[in-house]
Amino acid sequence: MAHRRLSQRVVVPVMFVATVFMVIVDGAITTVALPAIARQFQLAPAQLDAVVVVYPVCVGVAVPASAWLGDRFGGKRLMLVSMALFSASSALCGAADSVGALVAFRALQGLAGGLLTPVAGALLFRTFSARERVRASRVLIFPQQIAPAVAPILGGVLVDGLSWRWVFYVNLPLGLAAILFGLTFLDPHQPEHDGRSRRFDLPGLLLSAGGLGAMTYGICAGSDHGWTSPAIVLSLVAGAVLLAATVFVELRTSEPILRLRLFHDRLFRDCSLISLIGLIPILGAMFLGPLFIQDALGGSAMDSGTSTFTEAFGVLLTVQVAGALYARIGPRAIIGGGLMGVAAVLLLLSTCDLHTSLWTFRLYMFLLGVAMGAVFMPTTVASLSTISKADMGQASTLNTVVRQTSGALAPAVVTTLLVAGGAGAAGAGGVGPSVSTYQNAYLVLAAISVVSALYAFTLRDGAARQAATSGIPEPAEAATVG
């Protein structure tokens, strides 16, 4: 069986990169195609909200089930089935003959994406020890940064040169290649459970999936439909009630669908809170930048893409430095310093006005990336330092829930700030929020980043530093991957 000899330290990262690249590119590239889709079906772009919103909603619905499915059927099987579903639904999206069909197939994409991301993360962190994860993350950060930067450019080329359908068809070759590669080289990953069967927690799944779906819809659609509209209020209230019920039920269930007891681990809990709050100013700035360039400065989509792209280079540079310093000074100083750096750059961005050149903005975005690079990798690696391999699937799922929530909150916060900004001199295009509104939005994001940084400086990171420097077994090492 020579074809099975390829090291899993190569195979699993390849599968992880393919998964992350596909999911990130799909999310970013679809937005580029919306105007062409609207023309195809003779609709206003605003009427295509469902095409965008249904994806994160279905991701939120699927994520809670990912850990149980991975534990029940094995990481390899779940990853390949999810990859096949994602690829097939992409093809169906490209072939859709109506908006309704496109929305339905985007929902299938979201369900597959909600399973893919956490199972890929769980496989990755089960494959590498705590000591090896820092080094691995320094390499694997590349596709995560390149994908969102490349996606808009690729989307523009496909839409202009072929048609909007190809922004979905482009997933097929990568998906099929990943499936064939995984079938050939990926080893089964089935965690042990001390001989106990894994009972399916139906109440927990229904409550958590319903709560995350309702909350995600309310957050994503609230800025467009108005936070006081009955549908949004009902969605947010229902989501909050269902999530509260989820916490109550899951903490009293012996085999919960979401192992919320992991939050009793202080390091995991604190890192999750830093991710939830600290990513809002980071992702919010990434969302706000293109709006400022196009609406306030009157720039083109290409101006926007080339001006925000520079942050990726900053992230890639800092991650290498942060990885080298992680074990020496610990994640607390790196994360806290990174968030303070984010706040400082956001203050610089708040000085931008109609006279700011694109090159100045590009410099600021590069500096933002430099600061961001000190937050992403150390937070993720530290959060899993005290988690056993048997719990890695659950921890990865909870990490995905946190990041998904933060990813939905960031644009909602920014859009709300812009809508609530009040009157003033409009941008270069003569419409939209005033320049001062954008400046105030950057100031609010900077304040959130400072609060997150202060909390990060309280992080007790002794266990994370020990895990990164010593060769001691991880917690509950007996629960190995078969």
Helices and strands as residue ranges (DSSP letters): G 2-4, H 8-40, G 45-48, H 49-73, H 75-95, H 99-127, H 130-161, H 166-169, H 171-185, H 202-225, H 230-250, G 260-264, H 266-291, I 292-296, H 301-308, H 310-329, H 331-349, H 358-372, H 376-383, G 389-391, H 392-419, H 435-456, H 462-469
